[in-house]
Amino acid sequence: METQRPILKVCNLNVHYGDIHVLKQLNLSICANQIVSVVGANGSGKTTLLKAVAGILRPVQGAIIYHHKQIQTLSVHEVVRRGLVYVSEGMNVFPFMSVLENLEVGAYIAREKKKDRLSLVFEIFPLLADKLRQMAGTLSGGQKRMLTIARGLMSDPDLLLLDDPFLGLAPKDANRLCDALKQIRRYDITLFLAGQHVRRILRVATKAFLVEEGKIALAGTGEQMLGHPHLRETLFGIVAESGVEIP
């Protein structure tokens, strides 16, 4: 059952990427046990937002509050230790390491929980249990995506950030990933997604935001956002013009 306890609050966040002012007084909150999706045109600030929350980019102003403590000055390693894990766009595996070795890398800060985390990963992605000794570089694209997300889960996160998780996936693999994300949520792990595959990440979302010019322009459930005239007119039009497929 979904609760309304915020685990993450982003307050008046300003982030620059080089000389570009990307996020401008951005505010949002995420409650426990949600699947939260952020959509927007290319360059709107989606990835910048995830990287700032994960500690990869430093805000010039504003606060990021995770479990009631400010984390915007912490290193990535310290953020991960607090239970917040970022899986980047592209989500590369270590190709010359086995599936098991890739998973063990993810468990570097939760070694004492490795056995339990492996059990959880195999329940969500049972195919990986059959390929433990296989070199990760020989997996299919969909299997590599499973492995990178599973590697993130090995760190025992409360909040898992996924940047463009549907990138490059065939429809069959994308459908399997949708099911896996819903299953991850059932283990009391909150998900924060961003990406260009608008329909997919909104359909899986319990809460969603539209980012425009570095600010939150719309918020609602995934279904509400899909039906909103402003999003349909502006974002879908932008995506179509840029040649990005809307599944």
Secondary structure by P-SEA (a helix, b strand, c coil): cccccccbbbcbbbbbccccccccccccccccccbbbbbbcccccaaaaaaaaaccccccbbbbbccccccccccaaaaaaacbbbbcccccccccccaaaaaaaaacccccaaaaaaaaaaaacaaaaaccccccccccaaaaaaaaaaaaacccccbbbbccccccccaaaaaaaaaaaaaaaaacbbbbbbccaaaaaaaaccbbbbbccccccccccaaaaaacccccccaaaaaaaaccccc
